[in-house]
């Protein structure tokens, strides 16, 4: 508030909103993990991550598959805002949140472009030496190569039916009534 003669004027400081990058990762990359669980990110993927590298990432186990998920921090925060709206006085919500966040770790990509995967998460995803980094729109899935290829083989036969069901004719996955 500022005294403007016989009036009191209030001014709201305009705060610049932080820039939020919409990330849509593209590609599948074969990598190797060293004995400490470090993975050198391919240059193409690291370049896609450039706008969000400084903010860090969250890594967690997948809900549906034997892999890990790497979230840029902004994506993770959006997910947590949604999660925080759940009624914590419902047991199923608490159970889900506990299971969903089990083993979650904050990680960074180091100056040389390496990602260190925590040992407990390496065990959960059965990651050995051969690793696949697979884009999943706004996150990156981290797979043991054999498990990744097995899951792709298992779902290959039903993919056309799955695509039709999920995407539908209009692309929104809605259940249109004809």
Protein Blocks (a to p, Z undefined) as FASTA:
>chain_A
ZZehjaccddddddddddddddddeddddddddfkopacddfklmmmmmmmmmnopaddd
dfkbccdddddfklmmmmmmmmmmpcfkbfklmmmmmmmmgoiacddddfkopacddfkl
mmmnopafbccdddehjaccdddfklmmmmmmmmmmmmmmmmmmmnomnonopacdZZ
